[in-house]
Amino acid sequence: MNPIFLRRLAIAGLILTVLVALDGIFMVVTNYHPDDTSNNTLHM
């Protein structure tokens, strides 16, 4: 693996981390609660 690939991989991971963190902050600020009446087994 060359350094350029590792740098691009790190940047992509950083962008993904920032997006997930922003989504989490948005859900906390807006008091997001998925509706519990659905029959979806993938809710965590």
Buried (B, 14 or more C-beta within 10 A) or exposed (E): EEEEEEEEEEEEEEEEEEEEEEEEEEEEEEEEEEEEEEEEEEEE
